Amino acid sequence: MIQEQLASVEEKIQRACERSGRKREDVTLIAVSKTKPVSDLMEAYGLGVRVFGENKVQELADKYEAMPKDIRWHMNCCQKSCTGT
């Protein structure tokens, strides 16, 4: 399932690049790992994904320890107090 979803996203990125005149290699896909188990992340990793985004520090810390070290991690949001909720 992840392979099909990734292929669909890649197609959309490619079409957007063509419409905007950008090169695909200039666009970074950040796979959001929020609430996903490490097994799903490893499947995406096996398909070539190397940039992941997480929104909880503890989940990122746990996943960082379990995943290969060539992954680039991003924090996707700030604390609730930053958003006014």
BELFENRA-V88024 format. One record per helix or strand. SS is the DSSP state (~ for helix, > for strand). FROM is the first residue (numbers start at 1). LEN is the number of residues. If there is no record, write none. Layout:
{{SS:FROM:LEN} {SS:FROM:LEN}}
This chain:
{{~:2:19} {~:24:3} {>:31:2} {~:38:9} {>:51:4} {~:57:10} {>:72:4} {~:80:4}}
